[in-house]
């Protein structure tokens, strides 16, 4: 089942009845829910991939010695028994307390084979033999399996609880040969061929589950965002099964690239849950708690990456002391006609909150005015700016991205080496820095987005975003546009 091992992965990630080896105090800040519609979609992929893996597979040769009236003992061998195609007429998937059951009923399969026989008796001492081809058709194939997962220290262990395959009806058509041989094939070999088909399907199921278990163990616990941050995508808590959905929690918090995985100091609160006010008919729902974004801002702030040197502005004259001679005479008096640059620092981790209509962001920055004199950088004043922005979330590929829009800002003087500054006179500089430098830069980062936990070869389709404070919920259908091979490890898409 090498080419069909990952077909289950989309929904197998979302089923379980027990968890072991997981610390119960851990919180999941990304919630994934697969609906019945999503399970049906995954089930169809399961069946398509399973059919692909079984088609053209060969059954072991079958050899029987039978007693034929007037002929004697005949040694009959069936070889090159090949399953040419399988047609699935009906299938279903059901969730329960112990896992998920997939059932295929009424399937048909066409087989081709070669036959040969040799016989001898006292009536025909020199012996007779013949060979030819035949076709067989399975008219009613029933297949079922039940699987479950346990959480082992943030990764998933796949368990095959039960599986079975049963051929209810099989017919054989002989091409060539004596009339008596046809009856021999029907009487002596129909059951053997049916058993071979059942065994082949069962072996493929066991092989696929075993290979998929290895792949599940290889799921990454962290997903790198860039050189600074990674996303903790280890599984936490007990997956929840219901009659209409399966939900799994992922830690979901940002960590530094070099940090060791450990629970972080964010708590959702016992009274906080994912909004279910408007159940979605979409296949999959992914909900992100605002603490996901807060953890990101903390990681980047702690890594000291939220700082910039500004040496270009749309009004480049603002970066020369001559432009300031009327606004700040003392600056021009001490440093006449010198070039300037600005150091911009985010002074505290940005505060991020999900609202009913967008994501609110509060950021405090310090802008240091530097004079470039005789090859030296001379800090002369520091202006603090508090500003608020709204961030509209959007889906780009399989990422949750955003776009900041400045709402308002306020400024005050933090310190000065050039005397008292009238902050209201330098609002234009503050505005220029925010609108042309800081906001565009942040947007260039936000448009890259946060990778949602969607596997390779799957893509969100017709996604919509809902705000349910403190959650952002992405409801979407999913399309499958690739083929899995056993050598490919499952990984999250960036």
C-alpha positions as CSV (number, residue, x, y, z in Angstrom):
1,X,0.0,0.0,0.0
2,X,3.0,2.2,-0.5
3,X,1.3,4.8,-2.7
4,X,-1.9,4.9,-0.6
5,X,-0.5,5.3,2.9
6,X,-1.1,9.0,3.3
7,X,-4.6,9.0,2.0
8,X,-5.9,8.7,5.5
9,X,-3.7,11.4,6.9
10,X,-6.1,14.4,6.5
11,X,-8.7,12.9,8.8
12,X,-6.6,10.4,10.8
13,X,-4.9,13.3,12.4
14,X,-8.3,14.2,13.8
15,X,-9.4,11.0,15.4
16,X,-8.7,9.3,18.7
17,X,-10.3,8.2,21.9
18,X,-7.5,8.3,24.4
19,X,-4.2,10.1,25.0
20,X,-1.1,9.0,26.7
21,X,2.2,10.6,27.6
22,X,0.7,14.2,27.4
23,X,0.9,16.6,30.2
24,X,-2.7,17.7,30.9
25,X,-1.8,21.2,31.8
26,X,-0.7,22.0,28.3
27,X,-3.0,24.1,26.2
28,X,-3.9,24.0,22.5
29,X,-4.1,27.4,20.9
30,X,-4.9,26.1,17.4
31,X,-8.0,23.9,17.1
32,X,-8.7,21.8,14.0
33,X,-12.2,20.4,13.3
34,X,-13.1,18.0,10.5
35,X,-16.8,18.0,9.6
36,X,-18.7,15.1,8.1
37,X,-18.2,16.7,4.8
38,X,-14.5,16.7,5.3
39,X,-14.5,13.1,6.4
40,X,-16.4,12.1,3.3
41,X,-13.8,13.9,1.2
42,X,-10.9,12.2,3.0
43,X,-12.7,8.9,2.7
44,X,-12.9,9.3,-1.1
45,X,-9.2,10.0,-1.2
46,X,-8.6,6.9,0.9
47,X,-10.5,4.8,-1.5
48,X,-9.0,6.2,-4.7
49,X,-5.5,5.8,-3.3
50,X,-6.2,2.3,-2.1
51,X,-7.6,1.2,-5.5
52,X,-4.5,2.6,-7.2
53,X,-2.3,0.6,-4.9
54,X,-4.1,-2.7,-5.4
55,X,-4.7,-2.4,-9.1
56,X,-2.3,-4.5,-11.2
57,X,-1.1,-6.3,-8.1
58,X,-0.7,-10.1,-8.6
59,X,-1.9,-12.9,-6.4
60,X,0.2,-15.9,-5.6
61,X,-0.1,-18.8,-8.0
62,X,-2.7,-21.4,-7.1
63,X,-2.2,-25.1,-7.7
64,X,-4.7,-28.0,-7.2
65,X,-4.9,-31.6,-8.0
66,X,-8.4,-32.7,-8.9
67,X,-10.0,-36.0,-9.8
68,X,-11.8,-35.8,-13.2
69,X,-14.1,-38.6,-14.3
70,X,-12.7,-40.6,-17.3
71,X,-9.6,-38.4,-17.2
72,X,-8.1,-39.2,-13.8
73,X,-6.0,-36.9,-11.7
74,X,-5.4,-33.5,-13.3
75,X,-2.9,-31.0,-12.0
76,X,-4.2,-27.5,-12.6
77,X,-2.1,-24.4,-12.1
78,X,-3.4,-20.8,-12.1
79,X,-0.7,-18.1,-12.6
80,X,-0.3,-14.4,-13.2
81,X,-3.5,-13.7,-11.4
82,X,-3.7,-10.0,-11.7
83,X,-6.3,-7.5,-10.3
84,X,-6.9,-5.3,-13.3
85,X,-9.4,-2.8,-11.8
86,X,-11.7,-2.2,-8.9
87,X,-14.9,-0.2,-9.1
88,X,-16.4,1.1,-5.8
89,X,-20.2,1.5,-5.8
90,X,-20.9,2.5,-2.2
91,X,-18.8,3.6,0.7
92,X,-19.3,5.3,4.1
93,X,-17.3,6.7,7.0
94,X,-18.6,6.8,10.6
95,X,-17.2,8.2,13.8
96,X,-17.7,6.5,17.2
97,X,-16.3,6.4,20.7
98,X,-13.4,4.1,19.7
99,X,-12.4,5.7,16.4
100,X,-13.3,5.9,12.8
101,X,-14.8,3.2,10.6
102,X,-14.5,3.1,6.8
103,X,-16.7,0.7,4.9
104,X,-16.7,-0.2,1.2
105,X,-19.6,-2.3,0.1
106,X,-20.7,-3.7,-3.3
107,X,-17.4,-3.2,-5.0
108,X,-16.5,-5.1,-8.1
109,X,-13.1,-6.3,-9.4
110,X,-11.9,-7.7,-12.6
111,X,-9.0,-10.2,-12.7
112,X,-7.1,-11.9,-15.5
113,X,-5.1,-15.1,-15.1
114,X,-3.4,-17.9,-17.0
115,X,-4.2,-21.6,-16.6
116,X,-2.5,-24.8,-17.5
117,X,-3.2,-28.5,-16.7
118,X,-1.7,-31.9,-17.2
119,X,-3.5,-35.2,-16.7
120,X,-2.9,-38.9,-17.1
121,X,-4.7,-42.1,-16.4
122,X,-4.7,-45.7,-17.4
123,X,-7.0,-44.8,-20.3
124,X,-4.6,-42.1,-21.5
125,X,-1.1,-43.4,-20.5
126,X,0.7,-40.8,-22.6
127,X,-0.9,-37.9,-20.7
128,X,-2.7,-34.8,-21.9
129,X,-2.1,-31.1,-21.3
130,X,-3.3,-27.7,-22.3
131,X,-3.1,-24.0,-21.3
132,X,-4.9,-20.8,-21.9
133,X,-6.3,-17.7,-20.2
134,X,-9.3,-16.8,-18.1
135,X,-11.0,-13.8,-16.5
136,X,-12.6,-13.6,-13.1
137,X,-15.0,-11.0,-11.8
138,X,-15.7,-10.2,-8.1
139,X,-19.3,-9.1,-8.1
140,X,-19.6,-8.1,-4.4
141,X,-16.5,-7.1,-2.5
142,X,-16.9,-5.9,1.1
143,X,-14.0,-4.1,2.9
144,X,-13.9,-2.4,6.3
145,X,-11.4,-1.0,8.8
146,X,-11.5,0.8,12.1
147,X,-8.6,2.9,13.2
148,X,-7.6,5.0,16.2
149,X,-4.8,7.3,17.3
150,X,-3.1,7.9,20.6
151,X,-1.1,11.0,21.4
152,X,2.4,10.1,22.5
153,X,4.4,13.1,23.7
154,X,3.0,15.4,21.1
155,X,3.1,13.0,18.2
156,X,0.5,10.5,17.0
157,X,0.5,6.7,17.2
158,X,-1.8,5.0,14.7
159,X,-3.6,1.8,15.7
160,X,-5.5,-0.5,13.4
161,X,-8.3,-1.8,15.6
162,X,-10.0,-4.0,13.1
163,X,-10.1,-4.8,9.4
164,X,-11.7,-7.3,7.1
165,X,-12.3,-8.1,3.5
166,X,-14.9,-10.5,2.1
167,X,-15.7,-11.7,-1.4
168,X,-19.4,-12.6,-1.6
169,X,-19.6,-13.6,-5.3
170,X,-17.1,-14.5,-7.9
171,X,-17.5,-15.7,-11.5
172,X,-14.9,-17.2,-13.9
173,X,-14.9,-17.2,-17.7
174,X,-12.5,-19.6,-19.4
175,X,-10.9,-18.8,-22.7
176,X,-10.1,-22.1,-24.4
177,X,-9.8,-25.5,-22.9
178,X,-12.1,-28.5,-22.5
179,X,-15.6,-28.1,-21.1
180,X,-14.8,-30.2,-18.1
181,X,-12.0,-27.8,-17.2
182,X,-14.5,-24.9,-16.8
183,X,-16.4,-26.8,-14.2
184,X,-13.1,-27.7,-12.4
185,X,-12.1,-24.0,-12.3
186,X,-15.5,-23.0,-10.9
187,X,-15.7,-25.8,-8.3
188,X,-12.1,-26.0,-7.2
189,X,-10.7,-22.5,-7.7
190,X,-13.4,-19.9,-7.2
191,X,-12.9,-20.1,-3.4
192,X,-9.1,-20.0,-3.7
193,X,-9.2,-16.9,-6.0
194,X,-11.7,-15.2,-3.6
195,X,-9.4,-16.0,-0.7
196,X,-6.4,-14.6,-2.6
197,X,-8.3,-11.4,-3.2
198,X,-9.3,-11.1,0.4
199,X,-5.8,-11.8,1.6
200,X,-4.2,-9.3,-0.8
201,X,-6.6,-6.5,0.3
202,X,-6.0,-7.3,3.9
203,X,-2.2,-7.3,3.5
204,X,-2.4,-4.0,1.7
205,X,-4.4,-2.5,4.6
206,X,-1.9,-3.8,7.2
207,X,1.1,-2.6,5.2
208,X,-0.5,0.8,4.7
209,X,-1.3,1.3,8.3
210,X,2.2,0.3,9.4
211,X,3.8,2.7,6.9
212,X,1.4,5.5,7.8
213,X,2.2,5.0,11.5
214,X,5.9,5.6,10.7
215,X,4.9,8.8,8.8
216,X,2.8,10.0,11.6
217,X,5.7,9.6,14.0
218,X,7.7,11.7,11.6
219,X,5.3,14.7,11.7
220,X,7.4,17.7,12.9
221,X,6.8,19.1,16.3
222,X,8.0,22.5,15.1
223,X,7.6,24.4,11.8
224,X,10.2,27.0,11.0
225,X,8.8,30.4,10.1
226,X,12.1,32.2,9.4
227,X,15.5,32.5,10.9
228,X,14.0,33.9,14.1
229,X,10.9,32.0,14.9
230,X,9.2,28.6,14.6
231,X,5.7,27.4,15.3
232,X,5.1,24.7,17.9
233,X,2.8,22.2,16.1
234,X,2.9,19.4,18.6
235,X,-0.4,17.8,19.6
236,X,-1.9,18.4,23.0
237,X,-4.8,17.2,25.0
238,X,-7.4,14.6,24.1
239,X,-8.9,14.6,20.6
240,X,-12.6,14.9,20.8
241,X,-15.0,12.8,18.7
242,X,-18.6,13.5,18.1
243,X,-21.2,12.3,15.7
244,X,-20.7,15.3,13.5
245,X,-17.1,16.4,13.9
246,X,-13.6,15.5,15.1
247,X,-11.5,18.1,16.9
248,X,-7.8,18.1,17.6
249,X,-5.7,20.7,19.5
250,X,-2.2,21.8,18.5
251,X,0.0,23.9,20.8
252,X,0.3,26.6,18.1
253,X,2.5,29.1,19.9
254,X,5.6,30.7,18.4
255,X,9.0,29.8,19.9
256,X,12.5,30.9,19.1
257,X,14.3,28.7,16.5
258,X,16.8,27.5,19.1
259,X,14.3,27.0,22.0
260,X,13.5,23.6,23.4
261,X,9.8,22.8,23.3
262,X,8.1,23.5,26.5
263,X,4.7,24.8,27.6
264,X,4.6,28.6,27.5
265,X,3.1,31.1,29.8
266,X,-0.2,31.6,28.0
267,X,-3.5,30.5,29.3
268,X,-6.8,30.5,27.4
269,X,-8.9,30.7,30.5
270,X,-11.4,28.0,31.6
271,X,-14.4,30.1,30.3
272,X,-13.0,30.4,26.8
273,X,-13.9,28.0,24.0
274,X,-14.1,28.0,20.2
275,X,-17.3,29.7,19.0
276,X,-19.9,27.3,17.6
277,X,-22.6,29.9,17.0
278,X,-22.7,29.4,13.3
279,X,-21.8,25.8,12.4
280,X,-20.1,25.7,9.0
281,X,-20.8,23.2,6.2
282,X,-17.2,23.5,5.1
283,X,-14.9,20.5,5.3
284,X,-12.4,21.9,7.8
285,X,-12.4,24.6,10.4
286,X,-9.1,25.9,11.9
287,X,-9.3,28.2,14.8
288,X,-6.4,30.3,16.1
289,X,-6.4,31.9,19.6
290,X,-5.1,35.4,19.8
291,X,-2.3,34.1,22.1
292,X,-0.8,32.6,18.9
293,X,-0.2,36.1,17.6
294,X,0.9,37.4,21.0
295,X,3.5,34.7,21.3
296,X,4.8,35.7,17.9
297,X,5.2,39.3,18.9
298,X,7.0,38.3,22.1
299,X,9.4,36.0,20.2
300,X,10.4,38.7,17.7
301,X,10.6,41.4,20.4
302,X,12.8,39.2,22.6
303,X,15.0,38.4,19.6
304,X,15.6,42.1,19.2
305,X,14.5,42.0,15.6
306,X,11.9,44.8,15.8
307,X,14.2,47.7,15.1
308,X,15.1,49.6,11.9
309,X,17.4,52.4,10.7
310,X,15.7,54.8,8.4
311,X,17.9,56.8,6.0
312,X,15.3,57.3,3.3
313,X,12.0,59.0,3.3
314,X,9.6,60.2,0.6
315,X,10.5,63.8,1.7
316,X,14.3,63.2,1.9
317,X,14.8,66.8,3.1
318,X,13.4,65.7,6.4
319,X,16.7,63.8,6.9
320,X,18.8,67.0,6.9
321,X,19.1,69.5,9.7
322,X,18.4,72.4,7.3
323,X,14.8,71.3,7.0
324,X,14.5,71.6,10.8
325,X,15.9,75.1,11.2
326,X,12.4,76.6,11.9
327,X,11.0,73.6,13.8
328,X,14.0,73.0,16.0
329,X,16.3,76.1,15.7
330,X,18.7,74.6,18.3
331,X,19.2,71.5,16.2
332,X,20.2,73.6,13.1
333,X,22.4,75.9,15.2
334,X,24.4,73.0,16.6
335,X,24.5,70.9,13.4
336,X,24.0,73.1,10.4
337,X,23.2,71.3,7.2
338,X,24.1,67.8,8.4
339,X,22.5,64.7,7.2
340,X,20.3,62.7,9.6
341,X,18.9,59.2,10.0
342,X,16.3,57.7,12.4
343,X,16.6,54.6,14.6
344,X,13.2,53.1,15.2
345,X,12.7,50.6,18.0
346,X,9.6,48.7,19.2
347,X,9.8,49.4,22.9
348,X,7.6,46.6,24.2
349,X,5.9,43.5,22.8
350,X,3.0,44.6,20.5
351,X,-0.4,43.9,22.1
352,X,-2.7,41.9,19.8
353,X,-6.4,41.3,20.4
354,X,-9.0,39.7,18.2
355,X,-12.1,41.9,18.0
356,X,-15.5,41.2,16.4
357,X,-14.4,42.6,13.0
358,X,-10.6,42.4,12.8
359,X,-7.4,42.1,14.8
360,X,-6.5,45.1,16.9
361,X,-2.8,45.9,17.3
362,X,-1.2,48.4,19.8
363,X,2.4,49.2,19.3
364,X,4.8,51.5,21.1
365,X,8.0,52.7,19.4
366,X,10.9,55.0,20.1
367,X,12.3,57.1,17.3
368,X,15.8,58.4,17.9
369,X,16.9,61.3,15.8
370,X,20.6,60.9,14.8
371,X,22.8,63.5,13.3
372,X,25.6,62.3,11.0
373,X,28.6,64.5,11.7
374,X,32.1,63.8,10.6
375,X,31.4,60.1,10.1
376,X,29.9,59.8,13.6
377,X,26.3,59.0,14.5
378,X,25.2,61.5,17.2
379,X,21.8,60.8,18.9
380,X,20.2,64.1,19.7
381,X,16.6,63.3,20.7
382,X,14.1,60.5,21.2
383,X,10.4,60.6,20.4
384,X,8.0,57.9,21.7
385,X,5.0,57.0,19.6
386,X,2.0,54.9,20.7
387,X,-0.2,53.9,17.8
388,X,-3.0,51.6,17.1
389,X,-3.8,49.7,13.9
390,X,-6.4,47.3,12.6
391,X,-5.3,44.1,10.9
392,X,-7.7,42.5,8.4
393,X,-7.0,38.8,8.1
394,X,-6.9,37.0,4.8
395,X,-6.0,33.7,3.3
396,X,-3.1,33.5,0.9
397,X,-2.5,30.0,-0.2
398,X,-2.5,27.9,2.9
399,X,-1.4,30.7,5.1
400,X,-3.3,33.1,7.4
401,X,-2.0,36.5,6.4
402,X,-3.0,40.1,7.3
403,X,-2.8,43.7,6.3
404,X,-2.3,46.5,8.8
405,X,-4.0,49.8,8.5
406,X,-3.0,52.7,10.8
407,X,-5.8,54.1,12.9
408,X,-4.3,56.7,15.2
409,X,-1.1,57.7,17.0
410,X,0.2,59.9,19.7
411,X,3.7,61.2,20.3
412,X,5.6,62.6,23.3
413,X,9.2,63.6,23.9
414,X,11.2,61.0,25.8
415,X,14.5,62.8,26.0
416,X,16.4,65.6,24.2
417,X,20.0,66.9,24.0
418,X,19.0,69.9,21.9
419,X,16.5,71.5,24.3
420,X,12.8,71.3,24.5
421,X,11.0,70.1,21.4
422,X,7.4,70.9,20.4
423,X,6.2,67.5,19.6
424,X,3.2,68.8,17.6
425,X,5.6,70.4,15.2
426,X,7.2,67.1,14.3
427,X,4.0,65.1,13.7
428,X,4.8,65.1,10.0
429,X,8.1,63.1,10.7
430,X,6.2,60.7,12.9
431,X,3.5,60.2,10.4
432,X,6.0,59.7,7.5
433,X,7.9,57.1,9.5
434,X,4.7,55.2,10.4
435,X,3.1,55.4,7.0
436,X,6.1,54.9,4.7
437,X,8.5,52.8,6.8
438,X,7.1,50.9,9.7
439,X,3.6,49.9,8.5
440,X,4.8,48.9,5.0
441,X,7.6,46.8,6.6
442,X,5.2,45.1,9.0
443,X,2.8,44.4,6.1
444,X,5.6,42.9,4.1
445,X,6.1,40.4,6.9
446,X,2.4,39.8,7.6
447,X,1.6,39.0,4.0
448,X,3.9,36.0,4.4
449,X,1.4,34.8,6.9
450,X,1.3,32.0,9.5
451,X,1.2,28.5,8.0
452,X,-2.0,26.7,8.8
453,X,-1.7,23.0,9.6
454,X,-2.6,21.7,6.1
455,X,-0.6,18.9,4.6
456,X,1.3,19.0,1.4
457,X,-0.8,18.3,-1.7
458,X,-3.9,19.7,0.0
459,X,-5.1,23.3,-0.5
460,X,-7.7,25.4,1.1
461,X,-10.6,26.3,-1.2
462,X,-13.3,28.9,-0.9
463,X,-12.1,29.8,2.6
464,X,-13.8,32.3,4.8
465,X,-12.7,34.0,8.0
466,X,-14.9,34.6,11.0
467,X,-13.9,36.6,14.1
468,X,-15.1,35.2,17.4
469,X,-13.0,36.8,20.1
470,X,-10.5,35.7,21.2
471,X,-10.4,33.3,18.2
472,X,-10.0,33.7,14.5
473,X,-11.7,30.9,12.6
474,X,-11.0,29.8,9.1
475,X,-13.7,27.6,7.6
476,X,-12.8,26.1,4.3
477,X,-13.2,23.3,1.8
478,X,-10.1,21.4,0.8
479,X,-8.9,20.3,-2.6
480,X,-6.4,17.5,-3.2
481,X,-4.1,18.0,-6.1
482,X,-1.2,15.6,-5.7
483,X,-0.3,12.0,-5.1
484,X,1.5,10.6,-2.1
485,X,4.4,8.2,-2.2
486,X,5.8,6.4,0.8
487,X,9.1,8.2,0.6
488,X,7.5,11.6,1.2
489,X,7.2,12.6,4.8
490,X,4.0,14.5,5.7
491,X,4.8,18.1,6.4
492,X,2.9,21.4,6.9
493,X,2.7,23.8,4.0
494,X,4.2,27.2,4.3
